[in-house]
Amino acid sequence: MSGSSSSSSPLFPCLVCITFGLCLAFILTLTAIVIYHLNSNTLSLKSSMDQRVLSIAKKRQLPDFVNINIDPCENFYEFVCDQWTQRKKLEIYEEEYEQKWTRIRHKIHDTLMVNISNNPSISNESMKVFF
């Protein structure tokens, strides 16, 4: 009798360890599945929230891109393009202004350089008067 109990006793701890390992693996697998689903739901909620915020931001920017004072049913071209044409005119004006100012600066510089190279005393007086 002691022989039969001794042969079954080493098998029992092995079965307990295997059962414990399988239960632990099952619990870890379920935990991973739950975490995965929670994260995927959070991401979908976050992306839908981002879409709502983005659409609100676009609605607030609408007056920057279209002329809301014009009825689009009456003149859609003006409604859509008026702001762009005004911006383009402003850009062209700023560009022309910058070009003119650059030409003036170069002309002043050239005039002063000619005066300095020709007669330093006159150029000093010219700069004093100019500035």
C-alpha positions in Angstrom: 0.0 0.0 0.0 2.8 2.3 0.7 4.2 1.6 -2.7 1.0 2.6 -4.5 0.6 5.8 -2.6 4.2 6.7 -3.2 3.9 6.2 -7.0 0.8 8.5 -7.2 2.1 11.2 -5.0 4.8 12.5 -7.4 2.2 12.8 -10.1 -0.2 14.9 -8.0 2.1 17.9 -7.6 2.8 17.8 -11.3 -0.9 17.9 -12.1 -1.4 20.8 -9.7 1.5 22.8 -11.4 0.1 22.1 -14.9 -3.4 23.1 -13.8 -2.1 26.2 -12.2 -0.1 27.1 -15.3 -3.1 26.6 -17.6 -5.3 28.7 -15.4 -2.7 31.5 -15.2 -2.3 31.4 -19.1 -6.1 31.5 -19.5 -6.4 34.5 -17.1 -3.6 36.4 -18.9 -5.2 35.7 -22.3 -8.5 37.1 -21.1 -6.9 40.1 -19.6 -5.0 40.8 -22.9 -8.3 40.5 -24.8 -10.1 42.9 -22.5 -7.3 45.5 -22.6 -7.2 45.2 -26.4 -10.9 45.9 -26.7 -10.8 48.7 -24.2 -8.0 50.4 -26.1 -9.7 50.0 -29.4 -13.0 51.5 -28.1 -11.0 54.4 -26.6 -9.2 55.0 -29.9 -12.5 55.0 -31.8 -14.0 57.4 -29.3 -10.9 59.6 -29.5 -10.9 59.7 -33.3 -14.6 60.6 -33.4 -14.0 63.3 -30.8 -11.1 64.6 -33.0 -13.4 64.6 -36.0 -15.9 66.7 -34.1 -13.3 69.1 -32.9 -11.9 69.3 -36.4 -15.3 70.0 -37.9 -16.0 72.8 -35.4 -12.6 74.3 -36.1 -13.3 74.3 -39.8 -16.7 75.9 -39.3 -15.0 78.7 -37.3 -12.5 79.2 -40.1 -15.2 79.5 -42.8 -15.4 83.3 -42.7 -11.6 83.4 -43.4 -12.1 81.6 -46.7 -15.5 82.8 -48.0 -17.3 86.1 -47.9 -20.3 85.4 -45.6 -21.8 88.8 -46.5 -22.6 87.5 -50.0 -25.5 85.1 -50.6 -24.1 82.0 -52.3 -27.4 81.4 -54.1 -27.1 84.8 -55.8 -23.4 84.9 -56.6 -21.5 81.7 -55.7 -18.3 82.8 -57.4 -18.1 86.0 -55.3 -19.1 84.0 -52.2 -16.2 81.6 -52.7 -13.5 83.6 -54.4 -13.9 87.1 -52.9 -11.7 86.5 -49.8 -9.0 84.8 -52.0 -8.9 87.7 -54.5 -8.7 90.2 -51.7 -5.8 88.3 -50.1 -4.1 87.9 -53.5 -4.4 91.7 -54.1 -2.9 92.3 -50.6 0.0 89.8 -51.3 0.7 91.5 -54.6 0.6 94.9 -53.0 3.0 93.8 -50.2 5.3 92.2 -52.8 5.4 95.4 -54.9 5.9 97.5 -51.8 8.9 95.3 -50.8 10.3 95.5 -54.3 10.0 99.3 -54.3 11.6 99.6 -50.9 14.5 97.3 -52.0 15.1 99.5 -55.1 15.0 102.6 -53.0 17.5 101.1 -50.4 19.8 100.1 -53.2 19.6 103.5 -54.8 20.4 105.2 -51.5 23.2 102.8 -50.9 24.7 103.4 -54.4 24.4 107.1 -54.1 26.2 107.1 -50.7 28.9 104.8 -51.9 29.6 107.0 -55.0 29.8 110.1 -52.7 32.1 108.3 -50.3 34.4 107.2 -53.0 34.5 110.5 -54.7 34.8 112.9 -51.8 34.7 111.7 -48.2 34.1 115.1 -46.6 31.0 115.8 -48.8 29.7 112.3 -48.2 29.9 112.8 -44.5 27.9 116.0 -44.8 25.4 114.3 -47.1 24.9 111.5 -44.6 24.3 113.9 -41.8 21.7 115.8 -43.8 20.1 112.6 -45.0 19.8 111.0 -41.6 
